[in-house]
Amino acid sequence: MSSRQRTYVLAGLLAATVLLATWLLSSVLATVFFAITVAYVLYPLSTWLVDRGLSKRVAAAVSTTVAFLAGTVITIPLVAVLYVRRRDLFEFLQQLPPTITLRIGEFIYP
């Protein structure tokens, strides 16, 4: 087999593998994208911690803990407000009609 044919076969196998992986992961693509985004945002913190003398594992654990605590701190006020105003929230939800119709241009979404 010539070098050019081998390149084409390998490129075809790579394309088939990419298509198969995309098809298999399509249901979790949003989660994968979110995970990649979080990793990209936390990478500078992890690198900074490694530069300060921590091992890569410890730096990853500390970065993950910082991200978890930040997410928790952000959601606590929302959960507290929803808990304190739960009667108002339940009354509002009971007043909603069974269906809501949205009209956007010529389209109607019930």
Stockholm file with secondary structure:
# STOCKHOLM 1.0

chainA/1-110         MSSRQRTYVLAGLLAATVLLATWLLSSVLATVFFAITVAYVLYPLSTWLVDRGLSKRVAAAVSTTVAFLAGTVITIPLVAVLYVRRRDLFEFLQQLPPTITLRIGEFIYP
#=GR chainA/1-110 SS CCHHHHHHHHHHHHHHHHHHHHHHHGGGHHHHHHHHHHHHHHHHHHHHHHHTTCCHHHHHHHHHHHHHHHHHHHHHHHHHHHHHTHHHHHHHHHHSCSCCCEEETTEEEC
#=GC SS_cons         CCHHHHHHHHHHHHHHHHHHHHHHHGGGHHHHHHHHHHHHHHHHHHHHHHHTTCCHHHHHHHHHHHHHHHHHHHHHHHHHHHHHTHHHHHHHHHHSCSCCCEEETTEEEC
//
